[in-house]
Amino acid sequence: MEKKDFDSQAYWERRLSSQIDLQGTGHRGFDSEYNRWFYLAQADSLDMLLKQNQIVLQNMSAIDIGSGVGFYIDFIKKRGATKIVGVDISQTSIDYLKNNFPDCDFYKADISDIDLKLPGKFDVLIAISILFHIVDDMKFAQAIQNIGNLVKPRGFAILSDTFSPPLFNPASHVTFRSRAEYENELKKAGFIILDTLPMFYFLNRTFIPIIGPRLLSLIKAGKLLYHIDTSLRNRRLWNWHGSKLLLAQKLDI
């Protein structure tokens, strides 16, 4: 199957129907405990990015793209956002989210849809570990345009990717893109890039194909690698081909 023919909706419906938890939305090669450390590192990175750019979510409106089981919905709520909307391509996810976050609004939609219709514009849009799952370049470009339409002037979009060419060919449901590709599409959508921040150094590495995640889970390496990654991130060390957060601001035009 060519990547451009990949059916994202069917893939995620099937995946989340069989496992609706952080392991289902995260790295399935690692066990649930390891994935908790994995997600905690992402939350730490997001907190750091917000803090160093003096962005406070209190009383802001926010939309989370690819909400999964609501990890970032919970993150946003705990930091005081007042209007919260979640979007996911999977009906399984939407049903789960409505049951677990009844005070938020959720919509089943594909962010890369040319006819995307979602209500309102938002102060902050979060799409973490989402856009590299859009493997078709035209759909990726449409997704960035849709993100531009969902963010208020002077509002923010927080995205994640490696922002560099991959060292190895990724899985069929993944396409990593360079910073230049993001910058080009974000500029078309009315954004400027303000900042990037490494998320992972070692925590998301398999080290050994196929059996690596199982071994790391078995020896309970998640906590150790989490603390190593935290130390490296606090030192502002670059992570080269590792996953990063990108902060972009919508121009006031």
N, C-alpha and C positions, 0 to 999 in steps of 0.2 A: 504493500500500500504506500503510495506517495504521500508525503506529509500534507500536501495541499488537499488531499482527499480524506484527511483524518476527521472523524465525526466526534467532535468534542462533547456534544450533549450526550450521545449514547455512551461514550466512555465514562463520563462522570456519573451518569445515572446508574450505570452498572456497578461502578466502583463504590459509590456511597450507599447504594442499596445493600451491598454486602457488608459494609463496615462504616457506620456513621459515627465516627469519632476522630480524634486528632491523628491517629495512625492512618485512617482512611483519607484524610485531607492532606496529610503530611508525607513523609517518606515511608512507604509501606515496607521497605526492606528492614527498617528498624522496628523494635517493639514499641508498645504504648508508652512505657516509662521513658525510653530514649526520646521519643517524639515530644514528650512534655518538656524536656530540656531544650529540644530543638525550637519549640515555640517560645519558650521563655527567653531564649537568646534573641529571637526576632522582636519580642516586646521590649526588651532592654535596648535594642538598637533603635527602635522607633521612639522610645522615650528620649534617648540621647539626641536623636535628630531633631525632635521637637524642641528640646531644651536649648541646644546650641543655636537654633534659629529663632528663639524666643516666641515660639508658637504655643499658645495655651488653648486647649480644646474646650474649656469651660464656656458654656453658653453658645457654642458654635453649632451649626448644622453640619452633619457629616453623612457621607454615603460610603458604604463598604462594598467593593466589587468582588464577587467570588466569596461570599460569606461562609460557605461550608457549614461548620457546626457552631459558628458564631464567636470564634476566638477574638476577632477584632471588634465585633459588636460589643462584647463584654469590655474590651480594652477602652473603647470610646465612651461607653456608659460610665465606667469608673472614673473617667477624667472629666466628666461634667458636661458632655455635649447634650444639647436639649432636643434637637430633632435628629433622629437616627433612622437611616434607611439602609437596608441590605438587599443585595442583588445576587442571585446565583442562577446558573444554567440548569441546575438539577431540581426537579420537583421534590425529590427525597430531601434535599437540603432545605428547601422552602418550608415543607411541612414540619421538619424538625425545628427550624428557627421560629416559626410562628408559635409553636408549643412552648418553647423555652424562653422566648423574649416577646411576650404579648404586648408590651408597651412600645415596640418598634414596628416599623412598616417594612414588609418584604415583597419583592417582586421577582418572578421567574423571568429571566431575560438573558440574552447573550450580548455582552458589551461590544462585540464586533458586528452586531446586526446593523445593516444599512438603514433599517426602518425602526431603530430603537426608539421607544417611547417610554420615558420615565418622568415623573412629575417633579418640577422644581429645579433649582440650582442650589449648590451647597458651598459652604465655606471651606470644607476639606473633603477630599476624595482619597480613599485608600484602596490600593489594588496591589496587595503583596502576594508574591508567588502565584500570580495570575497570568500576566501578559505573555510570559514565555511558554504558556500552554496554548497560545494562539499560533499555530504553526504556519499558517498561510500569510504571506506578507501583505496582501491587499486587505485581508481581514484585520491584521495588526494595525495598518494605517487607519482603517475605519474606526477601530477601537480607540485610538488616540484622539481622533476627531470627536467621537462620542464623549470621551472624557472631557474634552474642551467645552462641549456643550453643557456638561453637568456642573461645571465649576464657575462660581461667581467671579466677576472681575476682582482681582487682588486676592482671590482664594488660592488654595494650594492643592496640588496632586502629589501623593506619595506613592511611588511605584518601586518595584524591585525586579532585578535581573542581574546578570553578571556584568553587563555593559562592556563586554569584551568578547572576542571570538572564543568558542569553546576549545579546550585542549583535546577533547575526544568527542566523537559523534554522540549526541544525546539520544534519549529514547524517542520513539515515534511521536509521543505526545508533547515533545519539548523542542523549542527553537530558541536558543539564546541569541541576543542581538547586542551590537556594539553601542557605545555611548553616542557615536555619530549618527547611527540610525534613529535612536531615540530623540536626539537633539533636532534632527531634521523634521521628524513628524510632530514633535511638540511645538516647534516654531510655527508650523503650519496651523496648529490648533490654538495659537495665541499665547504660548507659554515661554518662559525663560527658566533655565535650570539654575537653581540657587545652591544646591549642595548635593554631595553623595557621601555615603557612609558605609563601610564594610559591615556586613552582618556576621558572616561565618569565616573562620580560618580552617578549623579542623572538624568541627561538629558535624558538618554535612558531607564529609568525605567518607567514601566506602573503603578506601585503602586497598582492599582486595575485591575484585569484581565478584558479585553474586554472594559469596560467603562472608565478605567483610562486614556488612551490616549485622548479620547474625552473630558473628563473633563479638563485635562491639557491644551488642545488646546483651549477650550472654555474660560478659565480664563486667557489665554495668559501667561502661566507660562514659556514658552520657554526662554525668555530673562532673567528672574530671575534665572532659573536653569543653564543657560549658564554661568552667572557670578559666581554662586556658584561653578560650576565645574572648571572654570578658576582659581579661588582663591585656591581651593584644589590642582589642578595640579601644580600651581606655588609654592606651599609649598612642592611639591614632595611627597605628601601623597599617599600611595598605595590604589588601588581600589578593591583588592581582586578578586571577580568574574566578575568585570566589563571589558569592552572592552579595549584592549591595542594595541599599536603599537610595532612591533618588528623590529629591524634593524639587518640584517645579512650581512656579507661581504664574497665575493667569494675569496677563497684562490688562491694565485698566484702559480699555479702548472701546 
